[in-house]
């Protein structure tokens, strides 16, 4: 975990838990890569 992200962990956890309660989800998938990396990866695989 990056030290500069430590201050958002509690707030992010609250958001995830709220979304799970609201949707009735029992599990949540958290990708290992970020959104921008995912877009670049998708663009790369679409171009091959």
N, C-alpha and C positions, 0 to 999 in steps of 0.2 A: 504494500500500500504506500502510495506517495504521501509524504508528510504534509504536503500542502492540501491534501484532500481530507485530512482528519477532522476538520471542523464541520464538515457537511454530513458525516456518517449518521449522526443521530437524526437530523432532519430528513435525510434520504430514507432512513429506516421507517420513520413515521409515514412518509408518503407511500412507500411500498406496502406497509401494513394496512393503511387506509384503502388503497386500491384493491388489495386482496379481500378485505372485509366487504367492500362495496360490490365487488364482482362475484363473491362467493368462492374465490379460488382457494384451493388447498395447497397448491404449489405455484412457484413463480420461476420462470427461466430468466437468468441473468447472464447475458453473453460475456465472453471473456474479452471481446474487442469492443471498442466504442462505435458510435453511429458513423462517424466520418470514415473510420477504417473499414467498416462494413460496406459503405457505399463504394469506396475505392475498390474493395475486393470484388463486389458484384459487377462493377464496371469492367474490371480486368477479365473476369470469367465470361462476361457477355461478349468481349471482343475476340476471344480465342475461337 
